[in-house]
Amino acid sequence: MRQRFIEFQPDEDVHALWDVGLAIGSWKTQFDGIVLTNRGAIIIDSKNISGRLHFDDKTSEFYRFDSNDVKEVFDDPASN
């Protein structure tokens, strides 16, 4: 991710922070990076999930079929 970010050429000043961990009490989270600008912040987090991916807006299901055609259901990344 960090290597690909150097190809990004914004029109304004940005600051990138990598491998960011945050905690509030016992709640902890980690993501690949944050890009900070004068107008806001962009969270960067990538996952390596192979197979045929499906996003169902009506049911909020996110699932994939792997190379053996086995269905695996994941948490909806849009609501997490």
Secondary structure, 3 states (H helix, E strand, C coil): CHHHHCCCCCCCCCEEEEEEEEEECCEEEEEEEEEECCCCEEEECCCCCCCEEEEECCCCEEEEECCCCCEEEECCCCCC
